[in-house]
Amino acid sequence: MKKCLRLIISSFIILLAFCGFVKSTPKSLLAADSIDSYYAGINANSSSLLSDLQRLNQSKKKKNVGYSNFGSYYKRTDGDPNNPNNLIVFYSGTSHSFSGSFSSGINREHVWPNSRGGNYVEGDIHMPRPTLNSENGSRGNSFYVEGKKSSSGGWDPAMESFGLEKYRGIAARIIFYCVVADSRLSLVDKDNDDTGNHTMGKLSDLLKWNLAYDIDETETRRNDAAEDIQGNRNPFIDHPEYACQIWGKTNATTQSICANGGGQDDSKSDKEAVEADALELQQTYNETFKNPITELGFLKAKGTKGSNISWVSSNTEAFKIESSNGVTIHQSDKNVTLKLTATLSKGDESKTIDFNVTIKHNIAEPQLKPILKENQEVADTTEKTYEATLESKIESSKLELNGLNWTFTSQKSDQYMGSGGSKGTQLGSSGNPGGGTFVTSDLANKSIKSIGFEGCTASSGNTTAKIYIGNQEIFSQKLTTTSTYYEATNPNNYTGDIKIEYVVTSKASYIKSIKIVYSDSGLVDANETTYASISLQNPSIRFGITLSKQAILKTLSLDAVDMKEVELGVYAVTDTILKEYGYESLAILNVSPYSSRLFSQPLFTYQETPESTSTSLLLYNVDIQQKYYAVCYLKFQNQYYFAKEICVSYFEIAQANYDKLNQLKEDLISKAQYNNEYEKQLQLLKTILE
């Protein structure tokens, strides 16, 4: 049918041209014929279709645009046809102005995340898409999974308030393309996978989306532009049927999706349809509900074979099913197990299935609500991107790169320094190897999401690059001889100076660019008046917080408050407990009273004055080798507000106290005023530290 239509269109164009009605043929009308010639020699039914497409892509692709150069090309690939100054951004499909600079509120969404191997195709114009900064951080590096909205357990663009449903299909076809573009990437049919495997998914959902959502005009327009720029096309936009041919036989689920075109099989009787849909439903949700859940976007309302599915929850207070099949999971102070009943029906046939579901407690708030102290204001936490290009020889230890101040220290004082041309700044040489360290303190108080750089080593060279935030190493990898973009994320929310270090043992190394994604910390003045202290007589740690009444009023945006309705508290958890509950940072931990007390009988102290209130938690018999985490909170009308987390060890507090008392001692000695008043404490602290 498609070929007949193309023949008719082509004949009509020739007739118009012959009669003098057109002087030239629009590219959009000739695209059908050019697409056919592009895929000449490709057998859609071949068992080697994937490798055939990979060879075709390699032969057609004439260049790699490069991640840092997308600003020059996005107007051609993603421009708004109704406004030459704007781009159509990914996921929301809205039009936004774009000057060519990524400091204008638009960033680049890695449809295949870098941490999962996306760096292999990062410079390919077919993969990264222009996205609003405010929307780019929602997904993280999640797999695409229908009905999920988590930064670690799967993500569905249709579940976001800004996401359009059609981007399910668009994203799926980009993911398929990436496997063609680089054979090191592959697809798996599960919700998540180890990042080192360089995989993406969920395959069955991607296949279903590819079939369910037709090719969008923005895809075809973009595919044509990308071919003009790079020479190659995304075959799954031209031939979406290729996806099922390549991956459709992966398992029973993918076979069913591809066999039925993602839709309904009318050949089965009502009873057969209900039985088949029931089996598929059990396979899907037995896997989904295998572990406790914290969120679920919607429940399936229609089976692949045509059954209608209705759901009933045995506990609507914890798990409520909306009329539109949306789901609301309510917070609770303990794990709640309930029964979900699905009734499948088609014609006069019906079948009921029960699922046992455990709803995990401590569901995280979507955003941190901070406790404000006097003179504090909420800062702008919009995600920002810093980018700098290094091209020339480094002449000084002090560098100003695109607005940030950096200090550079050579690995060796006499090493060669130069310009590597297209490779960036050169550090060391074959005869005089050496690297160096770039450090900036300008973002020390910011919330760092990721740090990346582009670099390489000379042929037969040996360079290991490392990235630190404060004293925490978050990245270490040997560089390849091809200029490559490397990126490290910051899931533990470390703060401090940023350091990029090249350790070179042979030949030269090069660094071309630096990129940092960050936001403000959430508070203009981030100094929280939370505290931690130790007892010198026995191993114990006290965590606490003091708030003035004025700070409480400011936090709650009230003019007056009954202090009896305000609860102030502090709880402690271990890093192990954080991981057990699925949290990587206390900044998003929604603490509730039952939560993870380290000891069965902690001592709470609570004090209140007309102008302030304080609370503290004392942990007895702590392991002085262990790090302890604490979170302080203010609760009012069932809403939590948090102070910054505390992470301390007995040794760290002891060292800080020792340094402080020793300084006081030296000051008093210099003034001839010291009367041995700190000796007992200093001796006890010294004993601990030894």
C-alpha positions as CSV (number, residue, x, y, z in Angstrom):
1,M,0.0,0.0,0.0
2,K,2.8,2.4,0.9
3,K,4.6,1.7,-2.4
4,C,1.4,2.3,-4.4
5,L,0.8,5.6,-2.6
6,R,4.4,6.7,-3.3
7,L,4.0,5.8,-7.0
8,I,0.8,7.8,-7.2
9,I,2.4,10.8,-5.5
10,S,5.5,10.6,-7.7
11,S,3.3,10.3,-10.9
12,F,1.2,13.3,-9.8
13,I,4.4,15.4,-9.2
14,I,5.7,14.5,-12.7
15,L,2.4,15.5,-14.2
16,L,2.3,18.8,-12.4
17,A,5.9,19.5,-13.5
18,F,5.1,18.6,-17.1
19,C,2.1,21.0,-17.1
20,G,4.2,23.8,-15.7
21,F,2.4,24.1,-12.4
22,V,5.5,23.6,-10.4
23,K,9.1,24.7,-11.0
24,S,10.8,22.4,-8.4
25,T,9.8,19.4,-6.4
26,P,9.5,19.8,-2.6
27,K,11.8,17.5,-0.7
28,S,9.0,16.3,1.5
29,L,7.2,14.8,-1.5
30,L,10.3,13.1,-2.9
31,A,11.2,11.7,0.5
32,A,9.4,8.4,-0.1
33,D,11.6,7.5,-3.1
34,S,14.8,8.6,-1.4
35,I,13.9,6.5,1.6
36,D,13.4,3.5,-0.6
37,S,16.9,3.9,-2.1
38,Y,18.5,4.5,1.3
39,Y,17.4,1.0,2.4
40,A,18.1,-0.7,-0.9
41,G,19.7,-4.1,0.0
42,I,18.1,-4.3,3.4
43,N,15.9,-7.4,3.9
44,A,13.3,-6.7,6.5
45,N,12.8,-10.4,7.1
46,S,16.4,-11.3,7.6
47,S,17.6,-12.8,10.9
48,S,20.6,-10.5,10.6
49,L,18.5,-7.3,10.3
50,L,20.2,-5.6,13.3
51,S,23.7,-6.2,12.1
52,D,22.7,-5.2,8.5
53,L,21.3,-1.9,9.8
54,Q,24.4,-1.3,11.9
55,R,26.6,-1.7,8.7
56,L,24.3,0.5,6.7
57,N,24.4,3.2,9.4
58,Q,28.2,3.1,9.6
59,S,28.5,3.4,5.8
60,K,26.0,6.3,5.6
61,K,27.2,8.4,8.5
62,K,29.7,11.0,7.3
63,K,30.4,12.7,10.6
64,N,29.7,13.0,14.4
65,V,28.3,16.4,15.2
66,G,29.7,16.4,18.8
67,Y,27.8,17.1,22.0
68,S,29.2,20.6,22.5
69,N,28.1,21.6,18.9
70,F,24.4,20.8,19.1
71,G,23.5,24.5,19.7
72,S,24.5,25.1,16.1
73,Y,22.2,22.4,14.7
74,Y,19.1,22.2,16.9
75,K,17.3,24.9,14.9
76,R,17.5,22.6,11.8
77,T,16.5,19.4,13.6
78,D,14.1,20.7,16.3
79,G,13.1,24.2,15.1
80,D,9.6,25.4,15.4
81,P,8.3,25.7,11.8
82,N,6.0,28.5,13.0
83,N,8.7,30.5,14.8
84,P,12.3,30.5,13.4
85,N,13.6,31.7,16.8
86,N,12.2,28.8,18.8
87,L,12.8,25.1,19.4
88,I,10.2,22.4,20.0
89,V,11.5,20.8,23.2
90,F,11.4,17.1,24.1
91,Y,8.7,15.6,26.3
92,S,6.4,18.6,26.6
93,G,6.4,19.4,22.9
94,T,6.2,23.1,23.6
95,S,7.9,26.0,21.7
96,H,10.7,27.9,23.5
97,S,13.1,30.6,22.3
98,F,16.7,29.4,21.7
99,S,19.7,31.6,20.9
100,G,22.1,28.7,20.3
101,S,23.4,28.8,23.9
102,F,22.5,26.2,26.5
103,S,22.5,28.8,29.2
104,S,19.1,30.0,28.0
105,G,16.9,27.5,29.9
106,I,17.3,24.7,27.4
107,N,19.5,21.6,28.0
108,R,20.2,18.3,26.2
109,E,18.3,15.3,27.3
110,H,20.3,12.0,27.0
111,V,17.5,9.7,25.8
112,W,20.0,6.9,26.3
113,P,21.7,8.1,29.6
114,N,25.4,8.6,29.7
115,S,25.9,6.4,32.8
116,R,24.4,3.5,30.8
117,G,26.7,3.9,27.8
118,G,25.0,6.9,26.2
119,N,28.4,8.5,26.0
120,Y,29.1,6.2,23.1
121,V,26.5,8.0,21.0
122,E,26.4,11.4,22.8
123,G,27.8,13.3,19.8
124,D,25.2,11.8,17.5
125,I,22.4,14.3,16.6
126,H,19.8,11.5,16.5
127,M,20.1,10.9,20.3
128,P,20.3,13.9,22.6
129,R,17.2,16.1,22.4
130,P,16.7,19.7,23.5
131,T,14.8,19.8,26.8
132,L,13.9,22.5,29.3
133,N,16.3,22.6,32.2
134,S,13.3,22.5,34.6
135,E,12.2,19.2,33.1
136,N,15.5,17.5,32.3
137,G,16.2,16.3,35.8
138,S,13.0,14.4,36.4
139,R,14.0,11.1,34.8
140,G,17.6,10.7,36.0
141,N,19.1,7.7,34.3
142,S,15.9,5.5,34.5
143,F,14.7,3.0,32.0
144,Y,11.5,3.8,30.2
145,V,8.8,1.8,32.0
146,E,5.1,2.3,31.5
147,G,3.2,3.7,34.5
148,K,6.4,4.5,36.5
149,K,7.5,7.9,37.8
150,S,10.6,7.2,39.8
151,S,14.2,8.4,39.4
152,S,15.4,4.8,40.0
153,G,12.6,2.4,39.4
154,G,11.5,3.3,35.9
155,W,10.1,6.4,34.2
156,D,7.2,7.1,31.8
157,P,7.1,10.4,30.0
158,A,3.3,10.2,29.9
159,M,3.2,10.2,33.8
160,E,4.8,13.6,34.1
161,S,2.7,16.7,34.3
162,F,4.7,18.2,31.4
163,G,5.0,15.0,29.3
164,L,3.0,14.2,26.2
165,E,1.9,10.6,25.6
166,K,3.3,10.6,22.1
167,Y,6.8,10.9,23.4
168,R,6.6,7.3,24.5
169,G,6.8,6.2,20.9
170,I,9.3,8.9,19.9
171,A,11.6,7.9,22.8
172,A,11.3,4.2,21.9
173,R,12.4,4.8,18.4
174,I,15.4,6.8,19.5
175,I,16.4,4.0,21.9
176,F,16.2,1.5,19.1
177,Y,18.4,3.7,16.9
178,C,21.1,3.9,19.6
179,V,21.6,0.1,19.4
180,V,22.0,0.4,15.6
181,A,24.4,3.3,16.1
182,D,26.7,1.5,18.6
183,S,26.9,-2.3,19.0
184,R,28.1,-2.0,22.6
185,L,24.6,-1.0,23.6
186,S,21.7,-3.5,24.0
187,L,18.1,-3.8,25.3
188,V,16.7,-5.8,28.2
189,D,13.1,-6.5,29.2
190,K,13.2,-5.4,32.8
191,D,12.6,-2.2,34.8
192,N,16.3,-1.6,35.7
193,D,19.8,-3.0,35.2
194,D,23.3,-2.4,36.3
195,T,24.7,0.7,34.6
196,G,27.9,-1.1,33.7
197,N,26.0,-3.4,31.4
198,H,25.2,-0.5,29.0
199,T,21.6,-1.6,28.6
200,M,18.3,0.2,28.3
201,G,14.6,-0.9,28.6
202,K,12.0,-1.9,29.3
203,L,12.0,-3.7,25.9
204,S,8.4,-4.9,26.0
205,D,7.1,-1.4,26.8
206,L,9.3,0.2,24.1
207,L,8.0,-2.3,21.5
208,K,4.4,-1.6,22.6
209,W,4.9,2.2,22.5
210,N,6.5,1.9,19.0
211,L,3.4,0.2,17.7
212,A,0.9,2.2,19.7
213,Y,2.1,5.7,18.8
214,D,2.4,6.6,15.1
215,I,5.3,8.4,13.6
216,D,5.0,12.1,14.5
217,E,5.7,14.8,11.9
218,T,8.4,16.2,14.1
219,E,10.2,12.9,13.9
220,T,10.1,12.8,10.0
221,R,11.2,16.4,9.8
222,R,14.0,15.8,12.2
223,N,15.1,12.6,10.4
224,D,15.4,14.5,7.2
225,A,17.4,17.3,8.8
226,A,19.7,14.8,10.6
227,E,20.4,13.0,7.3
228,D,21.4,16.4,5.8
229,I,23.8,17.0,8.7
230,Q,25.3,13.6,9.4
231,G,24.4,11.5,6.3
232,N,22.5,8.8,8.2
233,R,18.8,8.2,9.2
234,N,17.0,6.6,12.1
235,P,15.6,3.5,10.4
236,F,12.8,3.0,13.0
237,I,11.2,6.3,12.0
238,D,11.2,5.2,8.3
239,H,10.4,1.5,9.2
240,P,8.9,1.1,12.7
241,E,8.2,-2.5,11.8
242,Y,11.9,-3.3,12.0
243,A,11.8,-3.2,15.8
244,C,9.5,-6.2,16.2
245,Q,11.5,-8.1,13.5
246,I,14.7,-7.6,15.6
247,W,13.5,-7.9,19.2
248,G,9.9,-9.4,18.9
249,K,11.0,-12.9,19.7
250,T,12.9,-12.0,22.9
251,N,10.2,-13.6,25.2
252,A,6.6,-14.5,25.4
253,T,5.6,-10.9,26.2
254,T,7.4,-9.3,23.3
255,Q,6.0,-12.1,21.0
256,S,2.5,-11.3,22.1
257,I,2.9,-7.6,21.6
258,C,4.4,-7.9,18.2
259,A,2.0,-10.7,17.1
260,N,-1.0,-8.5,17.8
261,G,0.5,-5.2,16.6
262,G,0.3,-3.9,20.2
263,G,-3.5,-4.2,20.0
264,Q,-6.3,-6.7,20.1
265,D,-6.5,-10.2,18.6
266,D,-10.1,-10.7,17.4
267,S,-9.5,-14.2,16.3
268,K,-9.9,-15.6,19.8
269,S,-13.3,-16.5,21.5
270,D,-14.4,-14.4,24.5
271,K,-13.3,-17.2,26.9
272,E,-9.9,-17.6,25.2
273,A,-9.4,-13.9,25.2
274,V,-10.2,-13.6,28.9
275,E,-7.9,-16.5,29.8
276,A,-5.1,-15.2,27.7
277,D,-5.4,-11.6,29.1
278,A,-5.6,-13.1,32.6
279,L,-2.4,-15.0,32.1
280,E,-0.6,-11.9,30.7
281,L,-2.0,-9.8,33.6
282,Q,-0.6,-12.2,36.2
283,Q,2.8,-12.2,34.5
284,T,2.9,-8.4,34.5
285,Y,1.7,-7.7,38.0
286,N,3.2,-10.6,39.8
287,E,6.5,-9.1,38.7
288,T,5.4,-5.5,39.6
289,F,4.1,-6.5,43.1
290,K,6.9,-8.9,43.9
291,N,8.6,-6.2,46.1
292,P,7.0,-3.5,48.2
293,I,6.0,-0.5,46.1
294,T,6.1,3.2,46.8
295,E,4.4,4.5,43.6
296,L,2.3,3.3,40.7
297,G,1.0,5.4,37.9
298,F,-2.0,3.5,36.6
299,L,-3.4,0.0,36.3
300,K,-4.1,-1.8,33.1
301,A,-7.7,-1.1,31.9
302,K,-7.8,-3.3,28.8
303,G,-6.1,-6.6,27.9
304,T,-4.2,-7.2,24.7
305,K,-6.9,-9.6,23.5
306,G,-9.7,-7.2,24.2
307,S,-10.8,-7.9,27.8
308,N,-12.0,-5.0,29.9
309,I,-10.3,-4.9,33.3
310,S,-11.7,-3.3,36.4
311,W,-9.9,-3.0,39.7
312,V,-10.9,-2.9,43.4
313,S,-8.6,-2.1,46.4
314,S,-9.3,-3.7,49.8
315,N,-7.8,-0.6,51.5
316,T,-8.8,2.6,49.8
317,E,-7.1,4.7,52.5
318,A,-3.7,3.3,51.5
319,F,-4.3,2.5,47.8
320,K,-7.1,4.4,46.0
321,I,-8.0,3.7,42.4
322,E,-9.4,6.7,40.5
323,S,-12.1,6.5,37.9
324,S,-9.6,7.1,35.2
325,N,-7.5,4.1,36.4
326,G,-5.0,6.4,38.0
327,V,-3.7,5.3,41.4
328,T,-3.1,7.2,44.6
329,I,-0.8,5.7,47.2
330,H,-1.1,7.3,50.6
331,Q,1.6,7.6,53.2
332,S,1.5,5.4,56.2
333,D,3.5,4.8,59.4
334,K,4.2,1.1,58.6
335,N,4.2,-1.3,55.7
336,V,0.6,-1.9,54.6
337,T,-0.4,-5.2,52.8
338,L,-3.6,-5.2,50.9
339,K,-5.4,-7.0,48.2
340,L,-6.0,-5.7,44.7
341,T,-8.7,-7.6,42.8
342,A,-8.8,-7.4,39.0
343,T,-11.9,-8.5,37.1
344,L,-11.5,-9.3,33.4
345,S,-14.5,-9.4,31.2
346,K,-15.4,-9.8,27.5
347,G,-18.9,-10.6,26.3
348,D,-20.4,-13.1,28.8
349,E,-17.1,-14.3,30.0
350,S,-15.3,-13.0,33.1
351,K,-12.4,-14.0,35.5
352,T,-11.2,-12.6,38.8
353,I,-7.6,-12.4,39.9
354,D,-6.3,-11.3,43.3
355,F,-2.9,-9.7,43.9
356,N,-1.3,-9.1,47.3
357,V,0.4,-5.8,47.4
358,T,2.7,-4.3,50.1
359,I,2.9,-0.6,50.1
360,K,6.2,0.6,51.5
361,H,6.1,3.2,54.2
362,N,8.1,6.4,54.3
363,I,7.2,7.6,50.8
364,A,9.4,10.5,49.9
365,E,8.1,14.0,49.4
366,P,8.8,15.1,45.8
367,Q,10.8,18.1,47.0
368,L,12.6,19.1,50.2
369,K,10.7,21.6,52.3
370,P,13.4,23.4,54.3
371,I,13.3,24.9,57.7
372,L,14.1,28.6,57.4
373,K,16.1,30.4,59.9
374,E,16.2,34.2,60.4
375,N,17.7,36.0,57.4
376,Q,17.2,33.0,55.1
377,E,15.2,32.9,51.9
378,V,14.5,30.0,49.6
379,A,17.0,30.1,46.7
380,D,16.3,29.4,43.1
381,T,16.8,25.6,42.7
382,T,16.4,25.6,38.9
383,E,18.9,23.3,37.3
384,K,21.8,25.2,35.7
385,T,24.6,24.0,33.4
386,Y,28.1,25.3,33.4
387,E,30.2,24.6,30.3
388,A,33.8,25.7,29.5
389,T,36.0,24.9,26.5
390,L,39.8,24.5,26.9
391,E,41.9,25.2,23.8
392,S,45.1,26.9,24.5
393,K,48.2,26.3,26.6
394,I,47.8,27.0,30.3
395,E,50.1,29.8,31.2
396,S,49.1,30.4,34.8
397,S,47.9,28.5,37.9
398,K,44.9,30.8,38.0
399,L,42.3,30.3,35.3
400,E,39.0,32.0,34.6
401,L,36.9,29.7,32.4
402,N,33.5,30.9,31.4
403,G,32.7,32.7,34.6
404,L,34.3,30.2,37.1
405,N,37.6,30.6,38.8
406,W,39.9,27.6,38.6
407,T,43.3,26.8,40.1
408,F,45.5,24.5,38.0
409,T,48.4,22.6,39.5
410,S,50.8,20.6,37.2
411,Q,51.6,17.0,38.1
412,K,55.3,18.0,37.6
413,S,56.8,21.4,37.8
414,D,58.9,21.0,34.6
415,Q,56.4,19.1,32.5
416,Y,55.5,20.3,29.0
417,M,52.3,22.3,28.5
418,G,50.7,23.2,25.2
419,S,47.7,23.3,22.9
420,G,46.4,20.1,21.4
421,G,44.4,21.8,18.6
422,S,41.1,20.0,18.2
423,K,41.9,17.8,21.2
424,G,41.9,20.9,23.6
425,T,44.7,21.7,26.1
426,Q,47.7,19.4,26.2
427,L,49.2,18.3,29.5
428,G,52.6,16.7,29.2
429,S,54.3,15.1,26.2
430,S,55.9,11.8,25.1
431,G,59.3,12.8,26.4
432,N,58.0,14.7,29.4
433,P,54.7,13.2,30.6
434,G,52.5,14.7,33.3
435,G,49.0,15.7,34.1
436,G,47.5,18.1,36.5
437,T,44.6,19.1,38.7
438,F,41.8,21.6,38.1
439,V,40.0,22.9,41.3
440,T,37.2,25.4,41.7
441,S,35.6,26.6,44.9
442,D,33.0,28.7,43.2
443,L,30.3,26.0,43.3
444,A,31.3,24.6,46.8
445,N,27.9,25.6,48.3
446,K,25.8,24.4,45.3
447,S,23.9,21.2,44.8
448,I,25.9,19.3,42.2
449,K,24.0,16.9,40.0
450,S,26.8,15.8,37.6
451,I,30.4,16.7,36.5
452,G,31.7,15.8,33.1
453,F,34.7,16.5,30.9
454,E,35.9,15.6,27.4
455,G,39.4,14.4,27.0
456,C,41.8,11.6,25.9
457,T,45.3,10.4,26.1
458,A,47.9,10.1,23.3
459,S,48.5,6.9,21.5
460,S,50.0,4.3,23.8
461,G,49.5,6.8,26.7
462,N,48.4,6.0,30.2
463,T,46.2,8.6,31.9
464,T,43.7,8.0,34.7
465,A,41.2,10.8,35.3
466,K,39.5,11.3,38.7
467,I,36.7,13.6,39.8
468,Y,36.3,14.7,43.4
469,I,33.6,16.7,45.3
470,G,35.2,17.8,48.5
471,N,37.3,14.8,49.6
472,Q,34.9,12.3,48.0
473,E,36.1,10.6,44.8
474,I,33.1,10.1,42.5
475,F,34.9,9.0,39.3
476,S,38.0,7.2,38.3
477,Q,38.7,5.9,34.8
478,K,41.6,5.4,32.3
479,L,41.2,7.6,29.3
480,T,41.0,6.3,25.7
481,T,43.0,7.6,22.8
482,T,39.8,8.9,21.2
483,S,38.4,12.2,22.5
484,T,35.5,11.1,24.7
485,Y,33.0,12.8,27.0
486,Y,33.0,11.3,30.5
487,E,30.4,12.1,33.2
488,A,29.9,11.3,36.9
489,T,26.7,11.9,38.9
490,N,26.5,12.8,42.5
491,P,23.7,10.6,44.0
492,N,25.0,11.2,47.6
493,N,24.7,15.0,47.3
494,Y,28.3,15.6,48.3
495,T,29.3,19.3,48.5
496,G,32.6,21.1,48.5
497,D,35.4,22.1,46.0
498,I,35.2,20.4,42.6
499,K,38.4,18.8,41.5
500,I,39.3,17.1,38.1
501,E,42.6,15.3,38.2
502,Y,44.7,13.8,35.5
503,V,47.3,11.3,36.7
504,V,49.7,10.6,33.8
505,T,52.4,7.9,33.7
506,S,53.3,8.0,30.0
507,K,52.8,10.2,26.9
508,A,50.6,13.3,26.7
509,S,47.0,13.8,27.7
510,Y,44.3,16.3,26.6
511,I,41.3,18.0,28.1
512,K,38.9,19.8,25.8
513,S,35.9,20.8,27.9
514,I,34.3,20.8,31.3
515,K,30.6,20.6,32.1
516,I,28.9,20.8,35.5
517,V,25.1,20.5,36.1
518,Y,24.1,22.1,39.5
519,S,21.5,24.2,41.3
520,D,21.5,26.4,44.4
521,S,21.4,24.5,47.7
522,G,17.8,25.5,48.4
523,L,18.7,28.2,50.9
524,V,20.5,31.4,50.3
525,D,22.2,31.0,53.7
526,A,22.8,27.3,54.0
527,N,24.2,27.4,57.6
528,E,21.7,25.3,59.6
529,T,21.7,25.6,63.4
530,T,21.6,21.9,63.8
531,Y,24.3,20.4,66.0
532,A,26.1,17.3,67.0
533,S,28.3,16.7,70.0
534,I,29.9,13.8,71.9
535,S,30.2,12.8,75.5
536,L,33.9,12.4,76.5
537,Q,33.1,10.0,79.4
538,N,31.4,7.3,77.3
539,P,30.7,6.7,73.6
540,S,27.6,8.7,72.9
541,I,26.5,11.3,70.4
542,R,23.9,14.0,70.8
543,F,22.1,15.4,67.7
544,G,19.9,18.5,68.1
545,I,18.2,21.5,66.7
546,T,17.2,24.9,68.1
547,L,14.6,27.1,66.4
548,S,13.4,30.5,67.4
549,K,9.7,31.2,67.3
550,Q,10.4,33.7,64.5
551,A,12.1,31.0,62.4
552,I,9.1,28.7,62.9
553,L,6.7,31.5,61.8
554,K,8.8,32.2,58.8
555,T,9.0,28.5,57.8
556,L,5.2,28.1,58.1
557,S,4.4,31.5,56.5
558,L,2.2,32.4,59.5
559,D,1.9,35.6,61.6
560,A,1.1,33.6,64.8
561,V,1.2,30.0,65.9
562,D,0.2,27.9,68.9
563,M,3.5,26.3,69.9
564,K,1.6,23.3,71.3
565,E,0.7,22.4,67.7
566,V,4.3,22.5,66.6
567,E,6.4,19.3,66.9
568,L,10.1,19.5,66.7
569,G,12.1,16.3,66.4
570,V,15.3,14.6,65.4
571,Y,15.9,11.0,64.3
572,A,19.0,9.1,63.5
573,V,19.5,6.4,60.8
574,T,22.5,4.5,59.4
575,D,23.7,4.5,55.9
576,T,22.6,0.8,55.7
577,I,19.1,1.8,56.6
578,L,19.0,4.5,54.0
579,K,19.9,2.0,51.3
580,E,17.4,-0.5,52.7
581,Y,14.6,2.0,52.3
582,G,15.7,3.1,48.8
583,Y,17.0,6.6,49.8
584,E,20.4,7.9,48.8
585,S,20.1,11.2,50.6
586,L,18.4,12.3,53.8
587,A,17.4,15.5,52.0
588,I,14.4,13.6,50.6
589,L,13.8,11.3,53.5
590,N,10.2,11.8,54.9
591,V,10.9,10.9,58.5
592,S,8.0,9.6,60.6
593,P,7.9,8.7,64.3
594,Y,8.5,4.9,63.9
595,S,11.4,5.5,61.6
596,S,14.7,3.6,62.1
597,R,15.7,4.6,65.7
598,L,19.1,3.3,66.2
599,F,18.5,2.3,69.9
600,S,15.5,1.1,71.8
601,Q,15.8,3.7,74.6
602,P,17.2,6.9,73.2
603,L,17.0,9.9,75.5
604,F,15.1,12.9,74.1
605,T,15.4,16.3,75.6
606,Y,12.9,19.0,74.8
607,Q,13.0,22.7,75.9
608,E,10.7,25.5,75.2
609,T,10.9,29.2,76.0
610,P,8.6,32.0,74.9
611,E,11.0,32.8,72.0
612,S,12.5,29.4,71.0
613,T,12.2,25.7,71.2
614,S,14.9,23.0,71.1
615,T,15.1,19.3,70.9
616,S,17.9,16.8,70.9
617,L,18.5,13.0,70.7
618,L,21.2,11.2,72.6
619,L,22.5,7.9,71.3
620,Y,24.2,5.8,74.0
621,N,27.0,3.2,73.4
622,V,27.7,4.1,69.8
623,D,30.4,2.4,67.8
624,I,33.1,5.0,67.6
625,Q,34.2,3.6,64.2
626,Q,30.7,4.2,62.7
627,K,29.3,7.2,60.8
628,Y,25.9,8.4,62.0
629,Y,23.3,10.3,60.1
630,A,20.6,12.4,61.6
631,V,17.7,14.5,60.4
632,C,15.9,17.3,62.3
633,Y,12.4,18.2,61.4
634,L,9.6,20.6,62.2
635,K,6.0,19.1,61.9
636,F,2.9,21.2,61.7
637,Q,-0.6,20.0,60.6
638,N,0.9,16.7,59.3
639,Q,3.4,18.6,57.1
640,Y,7.1,18.0,57.6
641,Y,9.9,20.6,57.1
642,F,13.5,19.6,57.3
643,A,16.8,21.0,58.4
644,K,19.9,19.8,56.6
645,E,21.0,16.3,57.4
646,I,23.9,15.7,59.7
647,C,26.5,13.0,58.9
648,V,29.2,12.6,61.6
649,S,31.4,10.1,63.2
650,Y,32.6,10.0,66.8
651,F,36.2,10.6,65.5
652,E,35.2,13.6,63.4
653,I,33.5,15.4,66.3
654,A,36.4,14.5,68.6
655,Q,38.9,15.9,66.1
656,A,36.9,19.1,65.7
657,N,36.6,19.6,69.4
658,Y,40.3,18.9,69.9
659,D,41.3,21.4,67.3
660,K,39.0,24.0,68.8
661,L,40.1,23.6,72.4
662,N,43.8,23.4,71.4
663,Q,43.4,26.8,69.6
664,L,41.7,28.3,72.6
665,K,44.6,27.0,74.8
666,E,47.2,28.5,72.5
667,D,45.4,31.8,72.5
668,L,45.3,31.9,76.3
669,I,48.9,30.9,76.6
670,S,50.0,33.7,74.2
671,K,48.2,36.1,76.6
672,A,49.6,34.4,79.7
673,Q,46.1,33.6,80.9
674,Y,46.0,29.8,80.6
675,N,45.2,28.0,83.9
676,N,45.0,24.4,82.6
677,E,41.2,24.6,82.3
678,Y,41.1,22.5,79.0
679,E,43.7,19.9,80.0
680,K,41.2,17.2,81.1
681,Q,39.1,17.5,78.0
682,L,42.1,17.6,75.7
683,Q,43.5,14.5,77.3
684,L,40.3,12.6,76.9
685,L,40.0,13.7,73.2
686,K,43.6,12.8,72.6
687,T,42.9,9.3,74.0
688,I,40.0,8.9,71.6
689,L,42.0,10.1,68.6
690,E,44.9,7.8,69.4
